[in-house]
Each structure stands twice: as structure tokens, then as C-alpha cells.
Amino acid sequence: MAEDTLFSQIIRGDIPSDQVYQDELVTAFRDISPQAPTHILIVPNKVIPTINDVTEEDEPVLGHLFIIAAKIAKEQGIADDGYRLIVNCNRHGGQEVFHLHMHLVGGHPLGPMLMR
Ligand code: AMP
């Protein structure tokens, strides 16, 4: 059986979420603890635990994450002003959920890229 994660349960609808998009490859829903006016997670439906686990087989879904991020940013009205896409990896990256996901954050100026 494939590994189950919090996000797999959200993708299946077993745990409620504020979903903004879903297709056969990815699901997007609002972050439960938003760090900006717009904060949406875009998640491959397939469990890939971290960026370290990606394989060439994952290339289509990883490319699709960007296509859908751009589409959602446009739909949310933040594309022209700009936004940030973040993928955290493991402990130093601050990853909390081990199901690869892209954060789409925007809606106001985001400041410096990294806290020092
Ligand atoms: P990361 O630190 O990159 O692994 O990000 C995990 C993100 O998942 C955090 O921003 C959390 O706020 C978010 N999160 C955790 N549980 C939920 C949930 N049930 N619904 C939506 N977002 C969640």
C-alpha cells in the first residue's frame, strides 16, 4: 500500500480542506496557517516525501506544479504584482509535512527572501 500522509488524506477528501484546484496529477488547497493574504499549497496526488526523493518519472508532475501555480496565481489576482513559490526540504528547510508540496504565497510585498 502506498504511504499515507496528512496531505494524501486531504487529497482523498478524508480530511476537509479549502480546495482551490484538483486534477489527475495535483491538488491545491489553502494553507491552514496562512503566512500571507494568499497562501495555497499545491501538492502532487502521488506521495513523494521530499525533493530528495524525486525521480525522472516525476518530471511531468513537477512541471505541472509550476503550470498550475501560475494558473492559480492568475485566478487569485496576484500574478501581476508577483508572488513566491517555496518548496521546503527536510530539517534545515523547515519541512513539516513529508509529502512534497509547493507553497504559493502572495497578496502583499513579501520582503527579503530569507530570514537571517
Ligand atoms: P512545510 O513546512 O513546507 O512542510 O509546510 C507544511 C504546511 O502545511 C504548513 O504551512 C502548515 O500550515 C500546512 N498545514 C498543516 N496541516 C494542514 C491542513 N490540515 N490543511 C492545510 N494546511 C495544513
Boltz pocket constraint, residues with backbone or C-beta under 6 A from the ligand:
constraints:
  - pocket:
      binder: B
      contacts: [[A, 6], [A, 16], [A, 17], [A, 29], [A, 30], [A, 31], [A, 32], [A, 33], [A, 34], [A, 41], [A, 87], [A, 88], [A, 93], [A, 94], [A, 95], [A, 96], [A, 97], [A, 98], [A, 101]]
      max_distance: 6.0
